[in-house]
């Protein structure tokens, strides 16, 4: 995607700069567009843990490069396995992270140690290219859903979409998942408008989705997380579209905390609730999302404090709860498949069921 006319991906390598890994520091957006240079697996792990880099597909891609950086330092079997475990443990819910590390190890284990560094960069590059292509395909399949909604409305009238968290290009290598169809719909002239859930506690919607959509010229309005049900009751949402961190083989969907409540409200108001994902987000080993998907518990300080830009233009953090109040911070929830209208994958759309997923991915 482009920033001020210049095309970027969310992760890239600088061969002239020691083959280091470059990302945008997502903790600084939307106020400052800072590029971070990562030179070791430890740098990568820190960036993932602190959410300088985030979004399920992107953390997988960056972790793959993290393994390449680790191998530059030491490419023995023992070192490679240890660093893979360290990188895979940085965040627990998004399956793309484990998928990417497993794919890297499967590729690298048979190779002699002295061939591993080049092979690791090449494989991580392929993971990135495939992610970008898959998300572009998701965009095309999701676009036809938006076109179908447009056909049910008076010509030219506004199509209101609602999204939660950030599943845009900054959460993937390129395009995004939930936002890819929206970019394509906007680009072909459909009158789309996006309700952007602020997505407390870290505000990925208010900070990142709003920034992405604004940079691309897509009309959008940021809303409090609790406003979606009200808007749906008043006919102001035509479709909910979200990304996901892990989908079970039965179609349960783990995504940013609060997604489940949006799905309940959508069901109650007959609003279609679609989930966009590359197949790297499907965990074929899991059947019951509520009981089997590990939910990341993050620091209570993300609840008790909020970050932003103050009146002097300085980025700062302020406390919003009384001293001594305890805070709990589950970062994801699981939306049961029965609340999901359908899944948008790179191979097309399907029902959120085992049969639906197998019809698109028969090799599984
Ligand atoms: O905690 P985050 O910001 O990494 O959570 C991100 C989400 O929940 C996204 O919706 C999900 O990763 C899909 S990204 C295409």
Boltz pocket constraint, residues with backbone or C-beta under 6 A from the ligand:
constraints:
  - pocket:
      binder: B
      contacts: [[A, 54], [A, 55], [A, 56], [A, 57], [A, 94], [A, 164], [A, 165], [A, 166], [A, 167], [A, 168], [A, 171], [A, 172], [A, 176], [A, 177], [A, 178], [A, 204], [A, 242], [A, 243], [A, 244], [A, 245], [A, 255], [A, 256], [A, 276], [A, 331]]
      max_distance: 6.0
